[in-house]
Amino acid sequence: MNHLNMIDPAWAWSPYESGSGNDWSAKQCGHLARRAGFGASSNELEQFAAQSPADLVHQLVNNRSETEAQQKEYQELARSVLATGDAKNLTSRWIHRLLNTPDQLREKTTLFWHGHFATSAEKVTDPVLMLQQNELLRKNALGDFGEMLHEISRDPAMLIYLDSVTNRKNHPNENFSREIMELFCLGEGNYTEKDIRELAKCFTGWEIKQRRYRFNKYQHDYGSKTIFGKSGDFTGDDGVDIVLEQPSGPEFIVTKLIRFFLFDEPIPPASLVKPLAKQLRNNGWQIGPVIETMLTSKLFYSDKVIAQKIRSPVEFSLGLLRCLEGTTNILELTTDLNDLGQTLFFPPNVKGWDGGRAWINSSTMLARANLVRKMLDRKQTRFAGGGLVDLCDKHQLKKPEQIVNWLQKMLLAVELPADVRKTLERKIDSGKGNREQRLRNALHMICTLPEYQLA
Amino acid sequence: MSLSRREFINLTASGTAVLGFGGTTPQFLTHAAMKAKSQEKILVVVQLSGGNDGLNTVVPFENDDYKKARPSLAVSKKEALKINDELGFHPVLKGFSNLYNEGQLAIVQGVGYPHPNRSHFESMDFWHTCKRKNEKRDSGWLGRCIDQLQQADPIDIAALHLGKEKQPLSLLSRTHRVPSVRSLEQFRLNVSQQESVKGIRNLIEAKREKANSLLDFVQASTETAIDVSKRFERKGKSYQPKAAYPETALGEKLKTVAQLIESGLQTNIYYVELAGFDTHSQQDGAHVSLLRQLGDAVSAFNTDISKQGHADRVLTVCFSEFGRRVAENASKGTDHGTAAPMFLVGNRVNAGLIGKQPSLKDLDEGDLRFHTDFRQIYAAILENWLGCNSKEILGGAFKPVSVLKT
């Protein structure tokens, strides 16, 4: 059990420094790579280890390591799928980017916001609008949350998804104003139904024309509104600002960030949330620095955090490829991910993906194992350009013991039991099939084990 | 499990019990629970998408207004499969007729809701969520039912949607994700020729030294998953349906449901769909074929699960988002309407006709007037079958219709 309320917050958020009795090796670097991104190859881990934790995370947060050419390529690819008119094709494009981008933290955080501001192409249908929103989230992912909230409130995909387009003076639709309070900014219990009704009036007349936000002054309610005790003839932007001023906002966002980046359970105690919420408020809603505090903290590198998250389907499948320098047929991978319960651009509801234990049931567990089996059976799946035999050769892994140790180091946040390791070694050494098959079978088994489900 | 779900929910005042989370293995994963063949009640929902023509399903063959309104589509007294002197099934609904004669079918007539909406989406959304357009539709009635059930006594998979279609809104929950399954293959662990399921299972169940509640949870879940797979492997090979299913999509889906039930999967709600009921033109061919598929598949399913020994725990419900206009249109079809019959199948239903056939004279803009709100049937299913608090789920108190034997 995690006894998190016993932890001294000053210790928890103070920086983890390598040296002075703190390890800074593959274990810590691999952990950071899984949480700040989707995993790292052996080379990348070495690069990580060569820097201090503070410098490394500072870079991850602040550098845009995608070159302009890469960014352009991703946009071109995305545009090419727009031509198909089918939002489903956006999913595989994003998976492609998640697998290949050097800018992992930005993509990971963009994924966080996609779940936070959950908008489904199922309802929006127009892939252009979905992509536009995705770019909005990417641009603001590590920036100013207030700015992002303003932008998202007039984002056409969101306007459609939460029915703002039907929010008219005479028939206000409260959907968006409810969610901005409940799900986007404040959390349940931190507003009244009257606040929702009054805020909805602020957004009346916010419409879309030709795929862009448009203000329809004839549908806007210019009357006085009273929100959280403040009165005035507020506009929608005033409304967003009033929501942003509420005291519960930073704590709500920090709590969600901790659950996403640090641990699934338990709900973070107020003692841990408060210092970061203060940081978020004091620095004008800048998200990057708060994530930086989290990922450089002593808490982050402790056993309260390591292996305390269940991998999402995307993390589950991309982790394997990223860590083992793998490539595969992205379209098929994307299709298979549906059965695991995560289709990007198609979150299940307004709350996004719940995460944690909600990822797991019989059907999704079998889907996880079967996804890996299929991936390993697929001809296009390559590791460092070849088979697993080639990968082992590349890393000079000969004995089964070396191989299992290496795979454990690359893929797992927790060590395997000794007898499990022995069995895997035996299967690699003298199991059925040729060496490549034996290695693939061992890898399939590792990915089916409970350890690999954790990050 | 010493308490039934129902008792549990009643105990914990409107189902708001909060179960301890971290650290404890959920009840559904305990081996005792796995081994015990579940005696929980099962609900199978068959959604007829597009608006089924109720008047040509349960036909008022003696009614002159019906004959007048349907010059080309009316089913004659001679053709209809008699229910009584005034009503009969469409002749292709032999399946329903047999179920009726065996005391396995309840027909609730005139089902609808106030201020009917004739848009497919609006109406279906309302049937799914029980929420009007201006309300927030972020969960469905079955989704909320799952939340209640899972809170009281969590099981592995509370509900399953079978099919390739988009998952119906009725299963949407704010806290639980309902898996959609396209085929039974998804419940099978695929291994290479050199691997064995047993070998993988052995590695999964090996003892873990360090305490990590998430790891324990995932370990137990994976064991459960593999056991489910193994059971399919076994049952799949030996599964012999005890009824002849028609070779149709719906037949296949319901056969899969029967197989899942027989394999001991702990699932309370199964959801399948049959689409194509939007018969605006040349209704006869399409509608006849759909009704035949429906009747044959549902009756085969009911026979099968009864013979497998599950007669008293399976209830099948068929509904559509609306009925159709009384008068046929110029294209020998029918347009969107309102009230229609709803069908409940199983050994525990109050078999027979429930409620009156709506008047064909006193119409509401050319449509039948409902007399039974569909939420009253939901209430009966929730309260008397699944043991839930219906008021919370339906957003109000609806008097249950007595569709089930007490």
Interface residues (C-beta under 8 A of the other chain):
Chain A: M1 N2 E122 H171 N173 E174 N175 R178 D264 E265 P266 A307 Q308 K309 I310 D339 G341 P348 N349 V350 K351 D354 R357 A358 I360 N361 S362 S363 T364 M365 L366 A367 A369 N370 R373 K374 D377 V414 P417 D419 V420 T423 L424 K427 G431 K432 G433 Q437 R438 R440 N441 H444 M445 T448 L449 P450 E451 Q453 L454
Chain B: F21 G22 G23 N134 K136 D138 S139 D156 I157 L160 K166 L172 S173 R174 T175 H176 R177 P179 V181 Q186 F187 R188 L189 N190 V191 S192 Q193 Q194 E195 G199 I200 N202 L203 I204 A206 K207 R208 E209 K210 A211 N212 S213 L214 L215 F217 V218 Q219 S221 T222 T224 A225 I226 V228 S229
